[in-house]
Amino acid sequence: MKRRSRIYYSAAQRSEIWDRWQAGEPMSSIGRRFDRESSSVFSVISPTGGIRPPDRHRAKQALSLAEREEISRWLSMRCSLRSIARHLGRSPSTISREVQRNGGPERYRAAGSDQAAWDRARRPKLCKLACRPFLRRTVSTLLQRQWSPEQIAGWLKRTYPGEPQKQVSHETIYRSLFIQARGVLKKELLEHLRARRTVRRSRHASMKRNGLGQIKNAVSISERPPSVEDRAVPGHWEGDLIGGSGNSYVATLVERHSRYVMLVKVANKDTESVVSALIKQSQRLPSELYRSLTWDRGKELADHQRLTLATEVEVYFCDPRSPWQRGSSENTNRLLRQYLPRGTDLSLHSQAKLSAIARQLNERPRKTLLYQTPAEKFAECVAAVG
C-alpha cells in the first residue's frame, strides 16, 4: 500500500485557509482551492476547534534582535553589563537577566537568544474559567440545562452587574469547549450545544431552507398590519411544523412580542389534523393574546379559513421560498432541535412532554429580550390583559 506524503501549508496558505473558513466557505471548497483533500484543511482547523488562533507578535518592551546583536558585540569587547545597558537605554537588570538565561557572557549568541525568547513566550495562559471555580461550575451547570453560551453570558451579566469576576463572554465559553487543550470544560458538554459539531462554524456559513406550497385565498405577509410588524403589541404568533422519522410532526407556535413558545402534538401533516390541533390550542389563551398567525407556504395550513372562522385569528402567509420572514419561528426551531433531534420519532412525545420542553425553553434567557426569559415577558402580557 502506497504511503501518502504529509501535506504542509505555508504561513500564507494557512492564513488564506482561515480567511476562507471565517467567511463561511466549506472545507471541501477550501481544499479544492489548494488542490487538496478537505481532510488536510480539517487538520489545520481542528486543533483550535475551528477558532482562528491570534497572530503572534512581540511585545513592544521586549528586546529586539538588533539589541541582542549589540549585546553580543559589546560582550565580545569585554564591556560591563551596566555600560551595555546605558548604551541601549535599558535597565541593567534587564541586560543581566538576558545574558544569564542564555549561557552567560562567554556563550551568549544573539540569534539563539532571540529564538529562545520567542519559544519561551509560547507558554499556556490560564483563561478566566480556569481561574474562577465558581464561574466554571455555573457555566457547566447551565450548559447541561441546554442554555447556549450567549444566553449564559447575558444572564451572568444581568444577574451579577458590577461584578466582572462573575461574568464571562460567550466567546470564552466557546473557546473552552472547542479548544480542549485548555482543559477547562469537559468535552461531553459539547453534546448540550444546539449544533453538534467538533469545530465551530462561522456565522456566515448558516444556511436557510426554503419552502413552497400553493394555498388558496392566502393573505400575504405584506398585508400584515404595522402593529404586528414592529412587535409592539402582544398576541401575534408565528407557526411551523417540525418533522421527525416515521412521518411524525409537532406544530410550533412562537409569540412575536415575548418569544413565548407553545408546542402542539399533531397526528400527522394533513391540514385537517394540523388545523384542528391549532384550534384546540387556541382555546387555552385569552383572545387578546391570540390575534394573528403567520405561517410558511406549507400545505398543512391549506384549510386556514376554518381556523379563522373558529378562532377569529387572522392568518398570514410568507412569500414563496421566504420562510425567513418568520424569523422568530425559524430561530426557535433551531433551539428546539436540542430537545427534538432530527431523525427521531416525534410521535413518542406526549402533549405533557412537549409542554415540559416548551416550559424549559421559555425559561431560558434570550438575547433579543435583554436576557429576560420568554416566560417572564409573557407573564407581563397576561397580567396586562387581566
Backbone torsions as a table, in degrees:
resi	resn	phi	psi	omega
1	MET	NA	128.1	-177.3
2	LYS	-73.8	131.1	-178.6
3	ARG	-87.2	128.4	-179.5
4	ARG	-78.3	141.1	-179.9
5	SER	-76.4	151.0	179.7
6	ARG	-68.3	140.0	-179.8
7	ILE	-97.0	130.1	178.0
8	TYR	-117.2	140.5	174.9
9	TYR	-112.8	138.2	176.5
10	SER	-73.2	169.4	179.2
11	ALA	-60.5	-39.6	179.4
12	ALA	-66.5	-39.3	178.6
13	GLN	-66.9	-41.8	177.4
14	ARG	-61.3	-40.3	178.3
15	SER	-62.5	-41.1	178.5
16	GLU	-67.0	-38.0	177.2
17	ILE	-59.1	-46.3	-179.9
18	TRP	-66.5	-37.5	177.8
19	ASP	-60.6	-45.2	-178.2
20	ARG	-69.4	-38.8	179.5
21	TRP	-64.1	-42.9	179.6
22	GLN	-68.3	-24.4	176.8
23	ALA	-81.1	-2.9	176.7
24	GLY	95.5	9.9	-179.1
25	GLU	-76.6	134.7	-179.9
26	PRO	-69.8	159.4	-177.5
27	MET	-61.4	-37.3	-179.1
28	SER	-61.5	-40.1	179.3
29	SER	-69.7	-39.9	178.0
30	ILE	-63.5	-41.5	178.9
31	GLY	-60.6	-41.3	179.1
32	ARG	-62.9	-32.6	178.9
33	ARG	-59.5	-34.5	-179.2
34	PHE	-104.5	9.4	-179.5
35	ASP	57.5	45.4	-179.4
36	ARG	-138.0	166.0	179.6
37	GLU	-72.5	155.2	179.0
38	SER	-64.9	-24.9	179.9
39	SER	-62.8	-32.3	178.5
40	SER	-70.3	-32.2	175.2
41	VAL	-69.5	-39.6	178.6
42	PHE	-60.0	-36.1	-179.7
43	SER	-66.2	-24.0	176.6
44	VAL	-81.7	-38.4	-171.4
45	ILE	-86.8	-36.2	-170.4
46	SER	-67.4	-34.8	-177.4
47	PRO	-56.5	-28.2	178.5
48	THR	-110.0	21.6	174.2
49	GLY	65.7	26.6	-179.6
50	GLY	80.7	5.8	-179.8
51	ILE	-105.0	122.6	-174.5
52	ARG	-64.0	126.2	178.4
53	PRO	-71.0	145.8	179.4
54	PRO	-67.3	146.2	177.1
55	ASP	-68.1	133.7	179.8
56	ARG	-78.4	143.4	175.6
57	HIS	-151.4	156.2	179.8
58	ARG	-81.5	145.2	174.7
59	ALA	-67.7	147.8	-177.2
60	LYS	-61.2	-32.4	-176.5
61	GLN	-84.3	-5.9	-178.5
62	ALA	-72.4	152.8	176.3
63	LEU	-65.7	137.9	178.7
64	SER	-91.3	168.6	177.5
65	LEU	-62.4	-38.9	179.5
66	ALA	-61.8	-40.8	179.0
67	GLU	-66.7	-38.8	179.0
68	ARG	-66.1	-34.9	176.0
69	GLU	-65.7	-36.5	175.4
70	GLU	-63.6	-42.9	178.9
71	ILE	-60.4	-45.7	-179.2
72	SER	-61.8	-42.1	-178.4
73	ARG	-65.9	-43.3	-177.9
74	TRP	-71.0	-33.4	176.4
75	LEU	-64.6	-38.0	179.2
76	SER	-65.6	-21.5	178.3
77	MET	-93.1	9.3	177.1
78	ARG	63.5	32.3	177.6
79	CYS	-80.4	153.8	178.7
80	SER	-74.7	158.8	179.5
81	LEU	-65.3	-34.7	179.7
82	ARG	-66.9	-39.0	179.1
83	SER	-68.3	-36.8	176.5
84	ILE	-64.1	-42.3	179.4
85	ALA	-61.4	-42.6	177.9
86	ARG	-63.3	-39.4	-179.8
87	HIS	-63.5	-38.8	-177.6
88	LEU	-90.5	-8.2	-176.5
89	GLY	70.3	33.2	-179.0
90	ARG	-115.7	164.2	175.3
91	SER	-71.4	140.8	176.9
92	PRO	-57.3	-34.6	179.7
93	SER	-65.6	-33.8	177.5
94	THR	-63.2	-45.4	-179.4
95	ILE	-67.7	-39.3	-179.6
96	SER	-62.4	-46.4	179.5
97	ARG	-63.9	-41.1	-179.0
98	GLU	-60.3	-44.4	-177.5
99	VAL	-71.2	-42.7	-175.9
100	GLN	-67.8	-36.7	-178.6
101	ARG	-78.5	-5.6	-178.6
102	ASN	-123.5	37.3	170.3
103	GLY	101.1	-5.6	179.7
104	GLY	85.6	175.0	-175.3
105	PRO	-58.6	-31.4	-175.3
106	GLU	-79.6	-29.1	-172.9
107	ARG	-112.5	3.9	-176.4
108	TYR	-68.7	130.0	175.3
109	ARG	-132.2	136.0	-172.3
110	ALA	-63.5	-52.1	-175.2
111	ALA	-62.8	-45.9	-179.6
112	GLY	-65.1	-38.1	179.6
113	SER	-67.4	-39.2	179.5
114	ASP	-65.1	-42.7	178.7
115	GLN	-66.6	-38.7	179.0
116	ALA	-63.5	-38.8	178.0
117	ALA	-64.7	-39.8	178.8
118	TRP	-65.6	-39.5	179.8
119	ASP	-70.0	-39.7	-179.7
120	ARG	-65.9	-28.6	-178.5
121	ALA	-68.4	-19.2	-179.1
122	ARG	-85.7	61.2	177.7
123	ARG	-106.3	147.9	-177.3
124	PRO	-65.7	135.0	176.4
125	LYS	-104.7	131.2	179.1
126	LEU	-71.1	132.2	177.8
127	CYS	-85.7	174.3	-173.7
128	LYS	-62.2	-39.0	-179.2
129	LEU	-66.6	-29.9	178.9
130	ALA	-72.8	-29.1	-176.9
131	CYS	-90.1	-15.3	-174.4
132	ARG	-121.4	91.9	-178.5
133	PRO	-57.1	-40.2	179.2
134	PHE	-60.2	-45.4	-178.9
135	LEU	-64.8	-42.1	-179.5
136	ARG	-63.1	-43.4	179.2
137	ARG	-65.4	-40.6	-179.6
138	THR	-63.7	-45.7	179.8
139	VAL	-62.5	-43.6	179.6
140	SER	-61.5	-42.9	-179.6
141	THR	-63.3	-44.5	-177.2
142	LEU	-71.9	-33.1	174.7
143	LEU	-62.4	-38.9	178.4
144	GLN	-68.6	-18.8	175.0
145	ARG	-90.3	13.0	176.2
146	GLN	72.8	17.1	174.7
147	TRP	-74.3	145.2	177.1
148	SER	-82.0	157.8	176.7
149	PRO	-55.2	-37.4	-180.0
150	GLU	-68.1	-38.3	176.8
151	GLN	-65.1	-41.7	179.3
152	ILE	-61.9	-48.0	-178.8
153	ALA	-60.9	-43.8	179.8
154	GLY	-66.5	-40.0	179.4
155	TRP	-65.4	-41.8	178.6
156	LEU	-62.5	-40.9	180.0
157	LYS	-65.4	-37.7	179.9
158	ARG	-75.1	-36.0	-176.1
159	THR	-79.0	-34.2	-177.1
160	TYR	-122.2	62.8	179.2
161	PRO	-65.6	140.9	179.0
162	GLY	75.6	7.5	178.8
163	GLU	-123.8	77.5	-176.0
164	PRO	-60.4	-24.5	179.3
165	GLN	-69.6	-14.9	177.6
166	LYS	-107.4	14.3	178.8
167	GLN	-120.9	153.1	178.4
168	VAL	-151.7	145.4	179.8
169	SER	-77.9	154.5	178.4
170	HIS	-65.7	-27.9	179.3
171	GLU	-65.8	-38.4	177.9
172	THR	-64.5	-38.4	178.6
173	ILE	-64.3	-46.5	178.8
174	TYR	-60.5	-43.4	-179.8
175	ARG	-62.7	-39.9	-179.7
176	SER	-69.1	-26.4	178.1
177	LEU	-81.0	-46.0	-173.0
178	PHE	-86.2	-22.8	177.2
179	ILE	-103.9	87.6	-173.1
180	GLN	-68.0	-17.4	178.7
181	ALA	-62.8	-18.8	177.5
182	ARG	-68.2	-28.4	177.7
183	GLY	64.9	32.4	-176.4
184	VAL	-102.2	-59.0	-179.5
185	LEU	-105.6	137.7	-176.8
186	LYS	-66.8	146.6	-178.5
187	LYS	-61.8	-28.7	-178.6
188	GLU	-61.3	-24.1	-179.1
189	LEU	-68.8	-17.6	175.6
190	LEU	-59.9	-27.4	-178.5
191	GLU	-66.5	-18.8	-178.4
192	HIS	-90.7	-3.9	175.8
193	LEU	-76.8	154.5	-177.9
194	ARG	-63.8	-40.3	178.5
195	ALA	-100.3	120.0	-177.0
196	ARG	-86.3	76.9	-178.2
197	ARG	-117.9	159.9	174.3
198	THR	-94.0	-16.3	175.1
199	VAL	-132.4	153.4	-178.1
200	ARG	-84.3	130.4	-179.8
201	ARG	-90.4	154.0	175.6
202	SER	-69.8	148.8	177.5
203	ARG	-65.0	-20.6	179.3
204	HIS	-74.9	-9.5	-175.9
205	ALA	-91.6	-0.8	-177.7
206	SER	-64.7	140.3	-178.9
207	MET	-113.2	141.1	178.1
208	LYS	-110.1	130.7	179.1
209	ARG	-96.9	140.7	-176.7
210	ASN	-108.9	155.2	178.8
211	GLY	-133.1	161.2	-177.9
212	LEU	-150.3	134.3	175.3
213	GLY	-155.9	152.9	179.3
214	GLN	-97.7	114.6	-178.4
215	ILE	-117.0	125.0	179.3
216	LYS	-76.8	140.8	177.8
217	ASN	57.7	31.2	-179.6
218	ALA	-74.2	135.3	176.5
219	VAL	-93.4	122.5	-174.8
220	SER	-68.8	151.2	177.0
221	ILE	-61.4	-23.8	179.4
222	SER	-66.2	-18.7	179.1
223	GLU	-92.6	4.0	179.2
224	ARG	-68.7	136.3	-178.2
225	PRO	-61.8	153.2	178.5
226	PRO	-58.5	-30.7	-179.9
227	SER	-63.9	-27.3	175.7
228	VAL	-77.4	-40.1	-173.6
229	GLU	-65.0	-40.9	-174.5
230	ASP	-89.1	3.7	175.1
231	ARG	61.3	16.8	-176.1
232	ALA	-75.2	-28.0	-175.2
233	VAL	-111.1	130.5	178.1
234	PRO	-74.3	163.3	175.8
235	GLY	106.7	3.8	179.6
236	HIS	-111.5	126.8	-168.9
237	TRP	-117.3	157.7	169.1
238	GLU	-120.1	142.8	-176.2
239	GLY	-135.0	161.5	179.5
240	ASP	-166.3	170.5	171.5
241	LEU	-112.7	135.0	169.2
242	ILE	-111.2	139.8	-172.8
243	GLY	-107.2	156.7	175.0
244	GLY	-133.1	-167.4	-179.5
245	SER	-73.9	160.2	177.6
246	GLY	64.4	31.5	-179.6
247	ASN	55.2	42.8	176.9
248	SER	-101.2	142.9	-174.8
249	TYR	-141.8	155.7	173.4
250	VAL	-135.0	132.5	176.2
251	ALA	-85.9	136.5	179.2
252	THR	-115.5	138.6	177.4
253	LEU	-128.0	131.0	-179.3
254	VAL	-128.5	124.9	177.9
255	GLU	-79.7	126.2	-170.2
256	ARG	-66.0	-35.9	-176.0
257	HIS	-72.9	-44.4	-173.6
258	SER	-106.3	-11.9	-173.0
259	ARG	63.2	23.6	177.7
260	TYR	-69.9	137.5	-172.6
261	VAL	-112.7	138.6	169.4
262	MET	-128.2	139.7	177.3
263	LEU	-113.7	136.1	-174.6
264	VAL	-124.4	124.3	176.9
265	LYS	-75.0	129.2	178.3
266	VAL	-123.3	146.1	-177.1
267	ALA	-67.6	-43.4	176.3
268	ASN	-161.2	-168.6	-170.2
269	LYS	-89.0	-6.0	-175.6
270	ASP	-68.1	152.9	-172.8
271	THR	-63.2	-31.2	177.7
272	GLU	-60.4	-47.8	-178.0
273	SER	-67.8	-44.8	-175.8
274	VAL	-67.7	-47.4	-178.8
275	VAL	-64.5	-40.0	178.2
276	SER	-62.7	-40.7	179.0
277	ALA	-66.1	-38.2	179.5
278	LEU	-69.2	-36.7	177.3
279	ILE	-63.9	-44.1	179.4
280	LYS	-62.6	-41.5	-179.9
281	GLN	-65.9	-35.4	-177.8
282	SER	-63.7	-25.6	-179.0
283	GLN	-69.3	-11.5	-179.6
284	ARG	-89.5	-2.5	-176.8
285	LEU	-119.7	146.9	171.0
286	PRO	-61.6	146.7	-177.0
287	SER	-60.6	-28.7	179.6
288	GLU	-66.9	-20.5	-178.7
289	LEU	-105.7	15.5	175.9
290	TYR	-146.5	80.9	-173.0
291	ARG	-103.9	-35.6	-179.0
292	SER	-148.0	161.4	179.2
293	LEU	-139.0	128.2	176.6
294	THR	-109.1	128.1	-173.8
295	TRP	-129.4	162.4	174.1
296	ASP	-74.4	-176.9	180.0
297	ARG	-86.4	19.3	179.2
298	GLY	-65.2	142.8	-176.0
299	LYS	-72.1	-6.7	178.5
300	GLU	-64.3	-16.2	177.4
301	LEU	-112.6	29.2	178.2
302	ALA	-61.1	-31.7	-179.6
303	ASP	-93.0	40.7	-176.5
304	HIS	-63.2	-26.4	-178.9
305	GLN	-65.8	-33.6	175.9
306	ARG	-65.1	-38.3	177.4
307	LEU	-62.2	-43.0	-179.4
308	THR	-66.8	-40.3	179.4
309	LEU	-65.3	-37.3	-175.9
310	ALA	-80.2	-27.6	-171.8
311	THR	-122.9	-10.6	-174.3
312	GLU	62.3	24.8	177.4
313	VAL	-93.5	125.3	177.2
314	GLU	-76.4	133.7	-178.0
315	VAL	-111.3	128.2	177.9
316	TYR	-119.5	150.1	-177.3
317	PHE	-121.4	141.9	176.6
318	CYS	-65.1	160.7	172.7
319	ASP	-66.7	153.6	178.4
320	PRO	-54.1	138.4	179.4
321	ARG	58.4	30.8	-178.7
322	SER	-133.8	54.6	179.2
323	PRO	-64.4	-19.5	178.7
324	TRP	-62.2	-15.5	177.5
325	GLN	-68.2	-15.0	170.3
326	ARG	-104.5	69.6	-172.8
327	GLY	-62.1	-40.2	-179.0
328	SER	-64.1	-40.7	-179.9
329	SER	-66.5	-43.3	-179.7
330	GLU	-62.6	-43.7	179.3
331	ASN	-65.8	-40.2	-179.4
332	THR	-66.3	-38.2	178.6
333	ASN	-60.4	-36.9	177.6
334	ARG	-66.2	-38.8	176.5
335	LEU	-64.6	-39.7	-176.3
336	LEU	-67.4	-23.3	-179.2
337	ARG	-66.5	-14.3	172.2
338	GLN	-67.6	-31.8	-176.5
339	TYR	-99.4	-30.1	-178.2
340	LEU	-124.6	75.9	-173.6
341	PRO	-62.3	152.9	175.5
342	ARG	-61.7	145.0	176.2
343	GLY	83.0	0.9	177.4
344	THR	-100.3	158.7	-178.0
345	ASP	-82.8	105.3	-177.0
346	LEU	-74.9	-16.4	180.0
347	SER	-69.7	-14.5	179.7
348	LEU	-73.8	-15.7	-178.1
349	HIS	-88.1	125.8	175.7
350	SER	-76.1	167.9	177.2
351	GLN	-62.3	-35.3	177.9
352	ALA	-63.1	-40.5	178.9
353	LYS	-66.7	-42.0	178.5
354	LEU	-63.2	-38.9	178.5
355	SER	-65.4	-36.0	177.7
356	ALA	-66.5	-38.6	177.3
357	ILE	-64.8	-44.4	178.9
358	ALA	-61.7	-39.9	179.6
359	ARG	-63.4	-41.4	180.0
360	GLN	-64.5	-40.4	179.2
361	LEU	-68.5	-37.1	-179.7
362	ASN	-70.3	-16.0	179.2
363	GLU	-96.8	7.0	175.2
364	ARG	-92.8	132.2	179.7
365	PRO	-66.3	147.5	-178.2
366	ARG	-120.1	134.8	-179.4
367	LYS	-59.0	-42.5	-176.8
368	THR	-66.0	-17.5	176.8
369	LEU	-101.4	19.8	-176.0
370	LEU	57.3	37.1	176.1
371	TYR	66.8	21.3	160.2
372	GLN	-74.8	164.7	174.6
373	THR	-95.1	151.9	175.1
374	PRO	-57.0	-34.6	179.5
375	ALA	-62.4	-42.8	178.0
376	GLU	-63.4	-44.3	-177.6
377	LYS	-66.6	-41.0	-178.5
378	PHE	-70.2	-34.7	177.7
379	ALA	-61.5	-35.9	176.0
380	GLU	-63.5	-39.2	179.3
381	CYS	-65.6	-43.6	179.5
382	VAL	-62.2	-42.7	179.6
383	ALA	-64.2	-33.8	-177.4
384	ALA	-69.0	-32.2	-178.9
385	VAL	-91.1	-0.7	176.9
386	GLY	82.9	NA	NA
